[in-house]
Amino acid sequence: MQRKHTKSIDANTALSIVKELDRALAMHQYWIKDFYRFIICGESAPHSCVDQDAHLLCDFGRWYASPDVKKIGKPHKAMHDSARKLLESLPLGNEARKTSYLNFVDDSLDFKQAIHHCQSELLQRVCTVDHLTGAWTRHTMESRLREEAERVSRGSPSCVICMVDIDHFKTVNDQYGHLAGDKALSTVARFLMENLRIYDITFRYGGEEFLVCLPDTSLAEAEALLNRLRVDLSVHPIRIGEDKTITISASFGIASLNAGESVSDVVERADHALLCAKSQGRNRVCVWDIEPVSCLNR
């Protein structure tokens, strides 16, 4: 069975969400302040405290609909449920009020912890995602490929590694400028991430090179998939100005990650296949296997 991996958000989006969480936490602090005033001063609580869907009515609840922070929805609702029960317990005896109060405090702390954990995860993404292209960084690649190597060694289906190099990238920089080169890099990375399968992973290897990890994939499957991708990329328009678009091709070198093989060895073989693709005219997929190297550019 093929595993699914969540596609990553880019670093700028992650940073934006972290900042939004800070503002949302400030909203929550104002809500807490008002909530304690209702309890201590005996004021009538608004709908954002007593309704069954109170967690959706407060300022924070109206904000956190972003799918990247959905995980904080459950502790947020639990805190609001505890707040409502605490308000309902006020006319009751001291023991009931004490129990409700302690539950509310615990749920409130759990909610704040969930926010901080979410922020930490997002900041981790910022550190592991290439800011220009949105692909994972090379540092992340090394640990991720080691995980795949361990899976294959334990008998999991084969994994294919692919090196991708943008053809004649220096010409783009020389002819149109480095801003156009950056646009080409980011467009190619986005094209790869959007057109590969959900469980495939794209890394920025360096310069104009990317490395793609294709879990649970045979060499034949990878060759067919990447050749379709290569053809589509070669006609994909890249807008580098208001009235200027270019197209760009790429060369692909692939190798299978074998049981007991080191990550550096399979990356080296994929790189050898990439060199073969470039030496044979570029804009093609080459496979490095026990058999003689095969290339596909049809």
N, C-alpha and C positions, 0 to 999 in steps of 0.2 A: 504494500500500500504506500502511495506517495504521500510524503508529509507536506503540510502547508506551512509557509512562512509568511508572516505579515510584511508587506512592503513598507519600507522605511519612509518617514517623512523627512523633508530636508531640514538642514540645520537652522535656517532662518525661521521656519515654521515652529520648530521645537523651542527656540529662544522666545518667540512671540507668545507661545502657550505658557512658558514658565513665567513670563511677565504678567500674563493675564491671570495666572493662578495667584500671584502675589496680590493683584488687585481684588481678586475674588476672596482671598483670605481676609483682606481688609474689610470687605463687605460683610463677611461672616462675623468679624469682631464687632462691628456696629450692631449686627443682629443680636449677638450674645448680650451686649450692653443693654439693649432695649428689652430683651427677654427677662433679664434679672430685674429690671425696673418693674416689669409687669408683676413679677412674683413678690418683690419686697414691698412695693407701694400699693399693691392690690388693684392696679389699673386693669382695664379690660383689654385682653390680648387680641390682636388683629387676626384676620384669616390666615396670614402667613405663619401663624403659630398653632392654630387649633384645627384647621381643616385636615382631612385625610391626605390630601395632596399638597400639604404645606411645603414639602421639600421642593415643589415645582413653582411655588409662588414667591419665595424669597428672592432677593437680587442674585444670590449665588446660584440658586436653582434655575433661574431663567438664563444664566450664562453657560453652565457647564455642559450644554448639549453636544459640544465638540466630541467626535468619536475617539479622539486621542486621550480624553480624560473621563471616559465613561466609567472606568473602574472605580472612580470616587463617588459614583452615584449611589451605590448600595450603602456605604457608611454614612453618606449625607442623609439619606432617607431614614436610616436607623436613628440618627441623632434627632431628627425632627419628630419621629414617632415617640422617642423618649421624652422630648420636650412637651409634646401634647399630653402624654400620660402624667408628667409631673404637674402640669396645670390642672388636670382632672383630679389629682390626688390632694390638692390644697385643702378642700373642705373635709378631707378624711383625717384619720388619726395620725399622730406623729410617726408611727412606725411605717405606715404606708407612704407618707411624704418622704421619709428618710430613704426608703428603698428606691422610690422613683427618682429622688435627687441623685443618689449614687449611680443609678443606671444612666441617667442623663449625663453626668460628669464623665463616666467611662466612654459612652458613645461619642461625646463631644471630643474627647482626647483621641479616640480612634479615628474620627473624621479628620482632625488636623494632621495626624500621623499619615493618613492616606494621601493627603495633599502633598506633604513633604516627600513621601515616597514617589509620588507621580512626578514631582519636580526633579527629583534625583535621577529618575529614569530618563527624563527628557534631556537633562544636562549631559547624561552619559551618551545619548545619541549625538549631541552637539560635538562631543569629543571624538566620536567614532565615525562621523559622517564627513566626507569631503565637502567643504563649503561651496566650491565652485560647481561641482557636478551633481551633488546629492547622492553619489554612490558611497558605499562603505569604504573606509580607509584601508590602507595596506596593513596597518597594525591589527585592525579587526580581522582582516583576511587570514592572517597567520593562525590566530586562535580558532577561527571558524573552520579552516581547512584541516586543522589537527583533529577537530571533532569529527569531521567527515571521514578522516583516515581511520579513526578508532571504530567508527560504525562499520566501515568496510571490513576491517580486520575481524570484527565480531560476526561477520557473515551477512551483513546487510547488502542490498543490491548495489551494483557498481555505481561509481560517481565519476563524472567527466569534468576535467578542468579545461577551460578555453582561454587562450590569450588573444586579445583583440587589439589591433593597432590601426589607427586612422591613417589611411593612405595619403601621402604627400601633404602632411599637415603643415610642414614648414612653408610650403608654397602659399597656404591660406594666410599664415602670419605675415609673410613677406609681401603678398599682393594686396591684402585687405586690412592688415594691422592686427595687433594682438587682441583687441576687443572682439574682432570677428573670430579670431582663433578661440577665445574663451567661449563665444557663442556656439561655435561648432562643437567644442568639447562638451558643453552642457547639453546641447541638443542630442548628440550621439548617446551620451549617458542616459538621458531621459528616454530616448528611443529604445535602448536596450532594456531598461527596467520596465517599461510599459508593454513591451512586446514579448519578453520572455515569459515563462510560466510563473505562477505565483510563488512556487517554492524554489525557483532559481535565484541566485544572489549575484549582484554585480559589485565589483570593487574597483576603485581607482588604483591602478598599479603604479603609475608614475607617468609624468608627461602626457603623451597622447595614447597611452596604453591602459587597457582595462583587463581585468581578469574576471571570468564568469565561472561560477560553480554550479554544476548541473547535477543535483543529487538524484539517486535512483534512476540513472539513465545509462543506456549502453552507448558505445561509440557510434553505432549505426544510427540510433535515434538522435544523438547529438549532432551528427554530421548533417542529417536531413533538416533538423530544426534550424541549425545555424546557417545553413545555405539559404533557406527561405528568408531568414532574417537579413542576411547579407544582400540579397537581391532587393528586398524592400528598402533597406537603408540607402542603397546606391541611388534611388530615385526620390528619397525623402527630402523635401525642400527645407533649407536652413535659411531663415531670414537674418541677414547681417546688417540690414539698414532699412529705411522706410520703403525704398523701391528697389532693393537688391536682395536676391536670393541665390544661393548656390546649392549644389549637391556634392556629396562627399561619399567615398567608399571606404571600406575597411577590409583588412586581412585577418583571417582567423586561423589559429593553430590549436588543435585539441589533442588531448591525451587522457587515457583512462587511469584513474587512481586505483592501484591494485593493493590487495591485502599485504600488509607488512612493508609497504613502500613509504618512504619519507615524503613529506609535503614538498621539500625542496627538489626532490628527484622528479616528481610528476610535473611541477611547475617548469623545471628545466626541459623536460621532454615536450611540454606544450609550447615552450618558447622555441625549441628546435623546429617544431611543426610550423610555427609562425614565420620563422626565417625562411623555411621552404616556400611558404605561400608568397612571401615578398619577393623571393628570388625568381619565382616563376611568373611574375607579372602583376602581383597584388590582386586585390578584390577577388579572393577565393578562400575556400576552406581547405586546410590540409590536416590530415590525421597522422599522428605519430603512434605507431603500434609495433608489435613484434614483426608483423609483415612489412614489406616496403611501404614507404610513405605514399598515401593517396591524396590527390587534390581534386577539388570539385569547384568548377566555376561556371557551370551551366545554369 
